[in-house]
Amino acid sequence: MSVPSRRLLRSGRTFDGQDALFLEVEEASGSVLTPEVPRADGTTYVCAISSKTPLPVDPGEVEPDEGAIDRLLDLCRRISPALTSSRVLASQACFRPTTRDGLPIIGAVPGVSGYVATGHSVWGILNAPATVEAMADLILDGAARSVDLCPFDPRRLRSARQVPIRRHLPPHGTAST
């Protein structure tokens, strides 16, 4: 499963050399947003909203959700006067790999000779070093020494009905409808 992440890129001043700042902001609805803000180049990348919209077949169909963008603009107004006065450089949407339970999938793939490390959502880059270390241990030594991988085991997501992915893909060279 992938979830779309809505984001804004804004111009503005540099924030005292900070590369990033992570916050938790509670909206009036009770939703908690966790935006990433200032970057060293003077732009501010604000992302915090995900949904369960299905992944489109055509990447060109990925578009920002105006309601989500409005929520991000409101968030900017609430957390910083500097963000309120800056202009929006881009409104974007992207899909990030995630799982039903929100935990990444890390480990040996049942039934095949292989491993997987995916489903980190927006935290993939941040968690990459620890994931790589655990995967190296697992592949080379048969077990991760640096972290307990049990919570991330791919087998935890088995459903009662396992369907091969290939059944859902169109034959090579044909378009899906």
N, C-alpha and C positions, 0 to 999 in steps of 0.2 A: 504494500500500500504506500502511496505517496500523498503528502498533504501539501496544499499550496501555502506558501508563505508570502504575505503582502509586505512590501517595503517601499520606503521613500529614500531618495538621495537628495540632500539639501546642501546648498552652499552656506558658507558662514565663516566665522573666525576660528582660529585654532584655539583649543581649550587647554592652555597651559601645558602643551606637550603630551597630554594623555593620548594614548593610542585607542583606548576603548573604555567605556564605562558601562557596566551592566546594572540594571535596575529592576525592581519589581514595582509595578504601578497597578493599583486596584481601580477599576472603572466603577461607575455608579451601579452598573448591573451586577457587580460582584466578580466579574471576570478579572483575572490577574494577567497583566501583560509584562513581558520581560524584554524590553527593548535594549538594543545595543546602540550607544550613541557615540560621541566624537571620535574622529580619526585625525591622525597627525597631519594630513594634507589640507585640513581646513574644511573638508566635507563632513557631513554627518549622515551616517547610514542608520536609518530607523526601521527596525523590523520587529514584529512582536505578535502578529496575528496569523493564525492558521485556521484552516477549515478542513472538512472531510470531503471536499469536492473531488469527484473521480478524475483520475489522470486522463487527459484527452489523448487520442491517438496522434493527432497532429500537434507538434509543439507550437505552431503558429497560433493555435487556439488558446494558449495560456495568456490570460489578460488579467490586469489588476481588477479587483472587485471594488467598485466605487465606495460602497459602505465601509469596507475595511480601510481604504485610503482615508476616508473622512475620520474614522476612529484614530488613525495614526496622526493626522493633522491635529486633532483635538489633544492627543497625547503630547505632541510637540508643544502646543500652547501651554499645557499644564506643567510641563517639567522645566521649561527654559524660555525666558524672554528672547534670548539670542536665536532660538529656533523659530519663534513666532515671527521675527522680522526677516528671516532668511527666505530665499526663494527655493522652490522645489525644482531640482534639476531633472529628476526622473521618478516616475511611479512605475513599479515593476511587480511582477508576480513570478514565482518559481515553484517548482515542486521539489520537496525534500523527501528522501526515503524515511519512512517511519513504520511502526508496528501498531497493532491493536492495543497493546498494553503500554506503549510509550517507551519501552526499553529496546536498545539495539539487539540485533541478532549477531552473536559472536560465537563461533565454534565449528565443530565438524558437522557436515551436512549428512543427516541420516540417509543411508541407502546409496550414497555415492562416495567416491574417493576424492573428497575435496572439503574446503573450508569456506566460511562466509564471515564477513564483517560488514554489516550494513544496518540501516535503520536508525542512525544517530540523529535524524532530523536536523535542526539548525546547529547542533552541537558537534557535527562531524569533524570540523577542523580543530576545534578545541580539544576533543577527545582522541584525535588521531594518534598522538604519540603513545598514549597508554594502550590503545587498541592494537597498534603495531607491535608493541613490546609483548603484549599478551599473546597475540597471534604467532609471533616468532617463537615464543616459548612452547606454545601448543604444537606447532608444526615440527619444530626441531626436537623437543623433549617429550612430547606427548601430554603435557600439562602446563598450564600457565602458573608461573611462580609469583608474578607481580600482583595478580588480582584473581579473585574467585569468579570464574566465568559461569557458575551455575545459574545465576539469575538471567543470563543472556543466552542460554542454551537454545539452539534452534528447535529442539524437540518440544519446548513448552508451547509452541503455537500450533501443534498438530490439531487438525480438526477431525471430526468423525469421518468426513468424506475427503480424501486426498485426491485431487484432480491434477494430472500432469499439465504443466503450463502449455506445452506444445499444442494441446487440444484447442486452446484459445487463440493461437496465432494463425493468421491466414497462410496458405501455401506460399512458398518463396516466389516472389515476382508478381504476386497478385495484391491488389489493394483490398483492405477490409471495408465493409459497408456499415 
